[in-house]
Amino acid sequence: MRHRYYERFTASSFVDTDITAGDVTGGEDPTVRQAAIDALGNMNGTVVAIDPANGRILAMVNQRLALSSGAEPCSTIKISVALAALEEGIVTKDTPVNLGGNYRVNMTEALAHSNNLYFETLGRRLGFERVRHYANAFGLGELAGWNISGEQLGSYPDQAIPDKEGGVGRMCSFGQGVSMTPLQLGALVSAIANGGTLYYLQHPTSPAEVLDFQPKIKRTLDIANLIPEISDGMEGAVDYGTARLLRTNFKELPILGKTGTCSNNGTRFGWFASFANTSYGRIVTVFFLEGGRPTFGPKAAELSGIFYRNLWEHSYFAQKSLADSEPASASSPAVGVSQ
């Protein structure tokens, strides 16, 4: 008789208290914040929304969790690994990678379906030192914000986890051994959305600080030519892959994103980082959920669809002329241009 193993979760996916209590909101965009609150509902999690053109945090719901020391990034780490492998010339988006027998997968499909074996293979080819180099360059292991009160630091290890725990392959497929914050992930995806500028994230706390806002560049990433290589896979995740539940709530614009699901010590994590590929109203959003079995990456994507729907209904993406508001092609250079 075969026995199935069911992981036991001790954390709750839902809350019965106001998780926004204590949030500092004086410098946030009220439309974006309300859209995020309504989308999150009673799920235990946080939402961070960022203007990728300048690094301004437009809304940060449940700031206690958003500014915490982070959690295992799960499959969202695949974004960093994909960019590293492309930059090192190991693959292109169309290169078939042999995963055993006649099973071959390219990067577009691997990103869309979050193929663990594919990214384990890339991780082993890259080796830990190169994997860490790019992760650090993309902002992992350092504070993402500029003087954001209460922000804690995620961590990136100095050496690979032991081979018996999966080694560098496991780090590149699940992010095991890594702790990433919602702000760090948001900063990286913002750099993808704007063509390669890694901004310090800033969270204005009053209208006066909004008026005086000045972007602060952390570093410029040489990834403009790589962005089209990952865009098809990130859009595929939403259209037919692991994030397709987003489309149950929002179909009007191309959305590029990446899910992540994993667990640690009885707590399950669900990540989804994304941006709307539009010439106006471009916004990067990170949903991070923690809890039990109802918590997972596709759920975070589903909630993101509600968020984008809320913004759409408040004309967030439609405040220019028709010609200016035509969605940009996800494979065109416009993906890498800030609007």
Sine and cosine of phi, psi and omega as CSV:
sin_phi,cos_phi,sin_psi,cos_psi,sin_omega,cos_omega
0.00,0.00,0.74,-0.68,-0.02,-1.00
-1.00,-0.01,0.66,-0.75,0.02,-1.00
-0.93,-0.36,0.74,-0.68,0.06,-1.00
-1.00,-0.06,0.61,-0.79,0.02,-1.00
-0.99,-0.11,0.82,-0.57,0.07,-1.00
-0.91,-0.42,0.84,-0.54,0.01,-1.00
-0.94,0.35,0.67,-0.74,-0.01,-1.00
-0.99,-0.15,0.84,-0.55,-0.01,-1.00
-0.96,-0.27,0.71,-0.70,-0.03,-1.00
-0.96,-0.28,-0.24,0.97,-0.01,-1.00
-1.00,0.03,0.41,-0.91,0.02,-1.00
-0.99,-0.16,0.64,-0.77,0.03,-1.00
-0.99,0.12,-0.17,0.98,-0.12,-0.99
-0.82,-0.57,0.40,-0.92,-0.01,-1.00
-0.81,-0.59,0.50,-0.87,0.08,-1.00
-0.87,-0.48,0.28,0.96,0.07,-1.00
-0.85,-0.53,0.19,-0.98,0.00,-1.00
-0.99,0.11,0.98,-0.21,-0.05,-1.00
-0.97,0.25,-0.13,0.99,0.03,-1.00
-1.00,-0.01,-0.06,1.00,-0.01,-1.00
-0.86,0.51,0.76,-0.65,0.00,-1.00
1.00,-0.02,-0.15,0.99,0.04,-1.00
-0.89,0.45,0.66,-0.75,0.07,-1.00
-1.00,-0.06,0.91,-0.41,-0.21,-0.98
-0.85,-0.53,0.06,1.00,-0.14,-0.99
-0.88,0.47,-0.40,0.92,-0.02,-1.00
-0.94,-0.34,0.21,0.98,-0.04,-1.00
-1.00,0.01,0.31,-0.95,0.09,-1.00
-0.99,0.17,0.91,-0.42,-0.11,-0.99
-0.90,0.45,-0.54,0.84,0.02,-1.00
-0.92,0.39,-0.70,0.71,0.00,-1.00
-0.92,0.40,-0.68,0.74,-0.02,-1.00
-0.89,0.46,-0.71,0.70,-0.02,-1.00
-0.91,0.41,-0.61,0.79,0.05,-1.00
-0.87,0.49,-0.64,0.77,0.00,-1.00
-0.94,0.35,-0.68,0.73,0.01,-1.00
-0.88,0.47,-0.72,0.70,-0.01,-1.00
-0.90,0.44,-0.61,0.79,-0.01,-1.00
-0.94,0.34,-0.65,0.76,-0.03,-1.00
-0.93,0.38,-0.57,0.82,0.03,-1.00
0.86,0.51,-0.74,-0.67,-0.02,-1.00
-0.98,-0.18,0.30,0.95,0.07,-1.00
-0.97,0.26,0.57,-0.82,0.05,-1.00
-0.99,0.15,0.97,-0.23,-0.06,-1.00
-0.09,-1.00,-0.19,-0.98,0.00,-1.00
-0.63,-0.78,0.43,-0.90,0.08,-1.00
-0.77,-0.64,0.76,-0.65,0.09,-1.00
-0.84,-0.54,0.83,-0.55,0.01,-1.00
-0.89,-0.45,0.74,-0.67,-0.18,-0.98
-0.76,-0.66,0.63,-0.78,0.20,-0.98
-1.00,0.10,0.94,-0.35,-0.09,-1.00
-0.95,0.32,-0.22,0.98,-0.01,-1.00
-0.97,0.23,-0.27,0.96,-0.04,-1.00
-0.51,-0.86,-0.08,1.00,0.03,-1.00
0.99,0.11,0.16,0.99,0.02,-1.00
-0.97,0.25,0.77,-0.64,0.12,-0.99
-0.98,0.19,0.90,-0.44,-0.04,-1.00
-0.99,0.14,-0.50,0.87,0.03,-1.00
-0.35,-0.94,0.61,-0.79,0.07,-1.00
-0.62,-0.78,0.98,-0.19,-0.07,-1.00
-1.00,-0.07,0.74,-0.67,-0.11,-0.99
0.89,0.45,0.93,0.38,-0.09,-1.00
-0.91,0.40,-0.43,0.90,0.05,-1.00
-0.85,0.52,-0.70,0.71,0.00,-1.00
-0.98,0.21,-0.64,0.77,-0.02,-1.00
-0.87,0.48,-0.55,0.83,-0.07,-1.00
-0.99,-0.14,0.17,0.98,-0.02,-1.00
-0.96,0.29,-0.01,-1.00,-0.04,-1.00
-0.97,0.25,0.04,1.00,0.13,-0.99
1.00,0.00,-0.17,-0.99,-0.06,-1.00
-0.44,-0.90,0.14,-0.99,0.06,-1.00
-0.83,0.55,0.77,-0.64,-0.08,-1.00
-0.95,0.31,-0.19,0.98,-0.03,-1.00
0.82,0.57,-0.62,-0.79,-0.13,-0.99
-0.97,0.24,-0.09,1.00,0.09,-1.00
-0.92,0.40,-0.31,0.95,0.05,-1.00
-0.89,0.45,-0.36,0.93,-0.03,-1.00
-0.88,0.48,-0.44,0.90,0.05,-1.00
-0.88,0.47,-0.74,0.67,0.01,-1.00
-0.88,0.47,-0.69,0.72,-0.03,-1.00
-0.92,0.40,-0.64,0.76,0.02,-1.00
-0.88,0.48,-0.73,0.68,0.01,-1.00
-0.89,0.46,-0.63,0.77,0.02,-1.00
-0.89,0.45,-0.72,0.70,-0.03,-1.00
-0.91,0.41,-0.60,0.80,0.04,-1.00
-0.92,0.39,-0.71,0.70,-0.02,-1.00
-0.90,0.44,-0.58,0.81,0.00,-1.00
-0.99,0.15,-0.04,1.00,0.04,-1.00
0.96,0.28,0.32,0.95,-0.01,-1.00
-0.95,0.31,-0.60,0.80,0.03,-1.00
-0.54,-0.84,0.24,-0.97,0.32,-0.95
-0.93,-0.36,0.02,-1.00,-0.02,-1.00
-0.91,0.41,-0.36,0.93,-0.07,-1.00
-0.98,-0.22,-0.03,1.00,-0.05,-1.00
-0.93,0.36,0.86,-0.51,0.07,-1.00
-0.96,0.29,0.82,-0.57,0.03,-1.00
-0.97,-0.26,0.83,-0.56,-0.02,-1.00
-0.97,0.26,0.87,-0.48,-0.02,-1.00
-0.95,-0.30,0.26,0.97,0.02,-1.00
0.83,-0.55,0.76,-0.65,-0.02,-1.00
0.89,0.45,-0.77,-0.64,0.05,-1.00
-0.98,-0.21,0.30,0.96,-0.07,-1.00
-1.00,0.05,0.93,-0.36,-0.01,-1.00
-0.79,-0.61,0.65,-0.76,-0.04,-1.00
-0.68,-0.74,0.62,-0.79,0.11,-0.99
-0.98,-0.19,0.09,-1.00,-0.11,-0.99
-0.91,0.42,-0.62,0.78,-0.01,-1.00
-0.85,0.53,-0.74,0.67,0.00,-1.00
-0.94,0.34,-0.58,0.82,-0.01,-1.00
-0.92,0.40,-0.62,0.78,0.06,-1.00
-0.94,0.34,-0.69,0.73,-0.05,-1.00
-0.88,0.48,-0.66,0.75,-0.07,-1.00
-0.97,-0.23,0.06,1.00,0.02,-1.00
0.80,0.60,0.84,0.54,-0.07,-1.00
-0.97,0.23,0.93,-0.36,-0.08,-1.00
-0.92,0.39,-0.68,0.73,-0.05,-1.00
-0.89,0.45,-0.61,0.79,0.04,-1.00
-0.86,0.52,-0.74,0.67,-0.07,-1.00
-0.97,0.22,-0.44,0.90,0.17,-0.99
-0.88,0.47,-0.68,0.73,0.00,-1.00
-0.89,0.45,-0.71,0.70,0.03,-1.00
-0.88,0.47,-0.65,0.76,-0.01,-1.00
-0.87,0.49,-0.68,0.73,0.00,-1.00
-0.92,0.39,-0.58,0.81,0.04,-1.00
-0.93,0.37,-0.61,0.79,0.02,-1.00
-0.94,0.34,-0.68,0.74,-0.10,-0.99
0.99,0.11,0.43,-0.90,-0.15,-0.99
-0.87,0.49,-0.67,0.74,-0.10,-0.99
-0.88,0.47,-0.67,0.74,0.02,-1.00
-0.95,0.31,-0.62,0.78,0.04,-1.00
-0.85,0.52,-0.74,0.68,-0.02,-1.00
-0.91,0.41,-0.66,0.75,-0.01,-1.00
-0.82,0.58,-0.75,0.66,-0.04,-1.00
-0.95,0.31,-0.62,0.78,0.04,-1.00
-0.86,0.52,-0.69,0.73,0.04,-1.00
-0.91,0.41,-0.66,0.75,0.03,-1.00
-0.88,0.48,-0.55,0.83,-0.01,-1.00
-0.99,0.10,0.05,1.00,0.15,-0.99
0.97,-0.25,0.01,1.00,0.05,-1.00
-0.97,0.24,0.63,-0.77,-0.01,-1.00
1.00,0.05,0.12,0.99,0.05,-1.00
-0.61,-0.79,0.37,-0.93,0.01,-1.00
-0.88,0.47,0.68,-0.73,0.01,-1.00
-1.00,0.04,-0.43,0.90,-0.13,-0.99
-0.99,-0.12,0.28,-0.96,0.08,-1.00
-0.94,-0.33,0.96,-0.28,0.03,-1.00
0.80,0.60,0.70,0.72,0.10,-1.00
-1.00,-0.01,0.91,-0.41,-0.07,-1.00
-0.86,0.50,0.80,-0.60,0.06,-1.00
1.00,-0.01,-0.11,0.99,-0.02,-1.00
-0.91,0.41,0.77,-0.64,0.07,-1.00
-0.97,-0.24,0.23,-0.97,-0.13,-0.99
-0.97,-0.23,0.78,-0.63,0.21,-0.98
-0.95,0.30,-0.03,-1.00,-0.05,-1.00
-0.64,-0.77,0.56,-0.83,0.13,-0.99
-0.80,-0.61,0.82,-0.57,-0.14,-0.99
-0.93,0.38,0.35,-0.94,0.01,-1.00
-1.00,0.09,-0.20,0.98,0.04,-1.00
-0.55,-0.84,0.30,-0.95,-0.04,-1.00
-0.92,0.38,0.48,-0.88,0.12,-0.99
-0.91,0.42,0.39,-0.92,-0.05,-1.00
-0.84,0.54,0.51,-0.86,0.01,-1.00
-0.84,0.54,-0.55,0.83,-0.02,-1.00
-0.92,0.38,-0.29,0.96,0.07,-1.00
-0.98,-0.18,0.07,1.00,0.04,-1.00
0.92,-0.39,-0.20,0.98,0.08,-1.00
0.85,0.53,-0.42,-0.91,-0.07,-1.00
-0.90,0.44,-0.48,0.88,0.03,-1.00
-0.88,0.48,-0.70,0.72,0.01,-1.00
-0.93,0.38,-0.57,0.82,0.05,-1.00
-0.90,0.44,-0.54,0.84,-0.08,-1.00
-1.00,0.02,-0.20,0.98,0.03,-1.00
-0.97,-0.26,-0.58,0.81,-0.03,-1.00
-0.87,-0.49,-0.21,0.98,-0.08,-1.00
0.96,0.27,0.39,0.92,-0.02,-1.00
-0.88,0.47,0.69,-0.72,-0.03,-1.00
1.00,0.02,-0.13,0.99,-0.02,-1.00
-0.95,-0.31,0.58,-0.81,0.15,-0.99
-0.87,-0.50,0.85,-0.53,-0.05,-1.00
-0.83,-0.56,0.62,-0.79,0.02,-1.00
-0.99,-0.13,0.39,-0.92,0.10,-1.00
-0.84,0.55,-0.55,0.84,0.01,-1.00
-0.93,0.36,-0.63,0.77,0.02,-1.00
-0.89,0.45,-0.69,0.72,0.02,-1.00
-0.91,0.41,-0.66,0.75,0.01,-1.00
-0.89,0.45,-0.62,0.78,0.01,-1.00
-0.91,0.41,-0.66,0.75,0.01,-1.00
-0.91,0.42,-0.73,0.68,-0.01,-1.00
-0.92,0.40,-0.52,0.85,0.09,-1.00
-0.89,0.46,-0.63,0.78,0.04,-1.00
-0.91,0.42,-0.56,0.83,0.08,-1.00
-0.93,0.38,-0.67,0.75,-0.04,-1.00
-0.93,0.36,-0.47,0.88,-0.07,-1.00
-0.97,-0.25,0.00,1.00,0.08,-1.00
0.98,-0.19,0.04,1.00,0.12,-0.99
0.75,-0.66,0.09,1.00,0.02,-1.00
-1.00,-0.06,0.89,-0.46,0.06,-1.00
-1.00,-0.04,0.97,-0.22,0.00,-1.00
-1.00,0.06,0.50,-0.87,0.33,-0.94
-0.93,0.38,0.75,-0.67,0.08,-1.00
-0.97,0.22,0.66,-0.75,0.03,-1.00
-0.80,-0.61,0.63,-0.77,-0.06,-1.00
-0.85,-0.53,1.00,0.01,0.03,-1.00
-0.85,0.53,0.62,-0.78,-0.06,-1.00
-0.94,-0.33,0.03,1.00,0.01,-1.00
-0.42,-0.91,0.32,-0.95,0.08,-1.00
-0.85,0.53,-0.57,0.82,0.01,-1.00
-0.90,0.44,-0.64,0.77,0.03,-1.00
-0.93,0.38,-0.51,0.86,0.07,-1.00
-0.91,0.42,-0.70,0.71,0.00,-1.00
-0.90,0.45,-0.54,0.84,-0.04,-1.00
-1.00,-0.08,0.17,0.99,-0.13,-0.99
-0.88,0.48,0.74,-0.67,0.10,-1.00
-0.76,-0.64,0.85,-0.53,0.02,-1.00
-0.87,0.49,0.51,-0.86,0.04,-1.00
-0.77,-0.63,0.90,-0.44,-0.04,-1.00
-1.00,0.06,0.80,-0.60,0.09,-1.00
-0.98,0.18,-0.80,0.60,0.08,-1.00
-0.26,-0.96,0.31,-0.95,0.06,-1.00
-0.98,-0.21,0.82,-0.57,-0.01,-1.00
-1.00,-0.07,0.72,-0.70,-0.02,-1.00
-1.00,0.08,0.93,0.37,-0.08,-1.00
-0.82,-0.57,0.09,1.00,-0.07,-1.00
-0.82,0.57,-0.63,0.77,-0.01,-1.00
-0.97,0.23,-0.23,0.97,-0.01,-1.00
-1.00,-0.04,-0.36,0.93,-0.09,-1.00
-0.86,0.51,-0.70,0.71,0.07,-1.00
-0.88,0.47,-0.42,0.91,-0.03,-1.00
-0.95,0.31,-0.46,0.89,0.02,-1.00
-0.97,-0.23,-0.20,0.98,-0.10,-1.00
-0.91,0.42,-0.66,0.75,-0.01,-1.00
-0.87,0.49,-0.65,0.76,0.00,-1.00
-0.94,0.35,-0.62,0.79,0.02,-1.00
-0.95,0.32,-0.56,0.83,0.08,-1.00
-0.96,0.27,-0.58,0.81,0.05,-1.00
-0.89,0.45,-0.55,0.84,0.05,-1.00
-0.84,0.55,-0.64,0.77,-0.03,-1.00
-0.98,0.19,-0.65,0.76,-0.12,-0.99
-0.98,0.20,-0.55,0.84,-0.05,-1.00
-0.52,-0.86,0.04,1.00,-0.09,-1.00
-0.95,-0.31,-0.61,-0.79,-0.16,-0.99
-0.93,0.37,-0.31,0.95,-0.03,-1.00
-0.96,-0.26,0.26,0.96,-0.12,-0.99
-0.90,0.44,-0.33,0.95,0.06,-1.00
-0.88,0.47,-0.36,0.93,0.07,-1.00
-0.84,0.55,-0.61,0.79,-0.08,-1.00
-0.94,0.33,-0.21,0.98,0.10,-0.99
-0.94,0.35,-0.34,0.94,-0.04,-1.00
-0.91,-0.41,-0.35,0.94,-0.09,-1.00
-0.47,-0.88,0.85,-0.53,-0.04,-1.00
-0.81,-0.59,-0.03,1.00,-0.22,-0.97
-0.97,0.24,-0.46,0.89,-0.08,-1.00
-0.73,-0.69,0.43,-0.90,0.15,-0.99
-0.91,0.42,0.74,-0.67,0.08,-1.00
-0.84,-0.54,0.75,-0.66,0.06,-1.00
-0.94,-0.34,0.74,-0.68,-0.03,-1.00
-0.27,-0.96,0.02,-1.00,0.02,-1.00
-0.55,-0.84,0.75,-0.66,0.05,-1.00
-1.00,-0.04,0.22,-0.98,0.13,-0.99
-0.42,-0.91,0.72,-0.70,0.04,-1.00
-0.65,-0.76,0.77,-0.64,0.11,-0.99
-0.24,-0.97,-0.03,-1.00,-0.04,-1.00
-0.53,-0.85,0.32,-0.95,0.00,-1.00
-0.41,-0.91,0.85,-0.53,0.09,-1.00
0.79,0.61,0.74,0.68,0.10,-1.00
1.00,0.09,0.02,1.00,0.04,-1.00
-0.89,-0.45,0.76,-0.65,0.01,-1.00
-0.98,-0.19,0.61,-0.79,-0.01,-1.00
-0.91,-0.42,0.64,-0.77,0.10,-1.00
-0.75,-0.66,0.87,-0.49,-0.03,-1.00
-0.91,-0.42,0.54,-0.84,0.29,-0.96
-0.45,-0.89,0.86,-0.50,0.06,-1.00
-0.91,-0.42,0.69,-0.72,-0.11,-0.99
-0.37,-0.93,0.18,-0.98,0.20,-0.98
-0.50,-0.87,0.49,-0.87,0.05,-1.00
-0.99,0.10,0.83,-0.56,-0.05,-1.00
-1.00,0.04,0.99,0.14,-0.06,-1.00
-0.69,-0.72,0.42,-0.91,-0.04,-1.00
-0.97,0.22,-0.18,0.98,0.06,-1.00
-0.60,-0.80,0.57,-0.82,0.01,-1.00
0.97,0.23,0.39,0.92,0.01,-1.00
-0.90,0.44,0.76,-0.65,-0.07,-1.00
-0.57,-0.82,0.69,-0.72,0.06,-1.00
-0.99,-0.17,0.71,-0.70,-0.06,-1.00
-0.74,-0.68,0.71,-0.71,0.10,-0.99
-0.87,-0.50,0.87,-0.49,0.18,-0.98
-0.97,-0.23,0.81,-0.58,0.08,-1.00
-0.81,-0.59,0.85,-0.53,-0.02,-1.00
-0.90,-0.44,0.53,-0.85,0.15,-0.99
-0.65,-0.76,0.56,-0.83,-0.04,-1.00
0.25,-0.97,-0.74,-0.68,-0.05,-1.00
-0.91,-0.42,-0.56,-0.83,-0.12,-0.99
-0.86,0.51,-0.57,0.82,0.02,-1.00
-0.94,0.34,-0.12,0.99,-0.04,-1.00
-0.99,-0.11,0.86,-0.52,0.08,-1.00
-0.24,-0.97,0.22,-0.98,-0.09,-1.00
-0.82,0.57,-0.74,0.67,0.02,-1.00
-0.85,0.53,-0.52,0.86,0.07,-1.00
-0.92,0.39,-0.66,0.75,0.05,-1.00
-0.88,0.48,-0.60,0.80,0.06,-1.00
-0.92,0.39,-0.66,0.75,0.03,-1.00
-0.87,0.50,-0.70,0.71,0.03,-1.00
-0.91,0.42,-0.57,0.82,0.05,-1.00
-0.89,0.46,-0.58,0.81,0.07,-1.00
-0.88,0.48,-0.64,0.77,0.07,-1.00
-0.90,0.44,-0.65,0.76,0.02,-1.00
-0.87,0.50,-0.77,0.64,0.00,-1.00
-0.90,0.43,-0.60,0.80,0.06,-1.00
-0.87,0.49,-0.71,0.71,0.02,-1.00
-0.86,0.50,-0.69,0.73,0.02,-1.00
-0.91,0.42,-0.67,0.74,0.00,-1.00
-0.86,0.51,-0.70,0.72,-0.04,-1.00
-0.94,0.35,-0.29,0.96,0.09,-1.00
-0.98,-0.20,0.33,0.94,0.08,-1.00
0.86,0.51,0.49,0.87,-0.02,-1.00
-0.90,0.43,-0.55,0.84,-0.06,-1.00
-0.99,-0.16,0.14,0.99,-0.17,-0.99
-0.70,-0.71,0.78,0.63,-0.03,-1.00
-0.90,-0.43,0.40,0.92,0.13,-0.99
-0.79,-0.61,0.00,-1.00,0.04,-1.00
-0.91,0.41,0.30,-0.95,-0.02,-1.00
-0.84,0.54,-0.65,0.76,-0.02,-1.00
-0.90,0.44,-0.62,0.78,-0.03,-1.00
-0.97,0.23,-0.37,0.93,-0.11,-0.99
-0.99,-0.14,0.14,0.99,0.08,-1.00
-0.90,0.43,0.76,-0.66,0.02,-1.00
-0.86,0.51,0.65,-0.76,0.08,-1.00
-0.97,0.22,0.49,-0.87,0.06,-1.00
-0.92,0.38,0.68,-0.73,-0.05,-1.00
-0.93,0.38,-0.33,0.94,-0.02,-1.00
-0.98,-0.21,0.03,1.00,-0.04,-1.00
-1.00,0.02,0.26,-0.97,0.04,-1.00
-0.88,0.48,-0.31,0.95,-0.01,-1.00
-0.87,0.50,-0.37,0.93,0.03,-1.00
-0.85,0.52,-0.52,0.85,-0.09,-1.00
-0.99,-0.13,0.26,0.97,-0.06,-1.00
-0.92,-0.39,0.77,-0.64,0.05,-1.00
-0.96,0.28,0.65,-0.76,0.05,-1.00
-0.87,-0.49,0.00,0.00,0.00,0.00
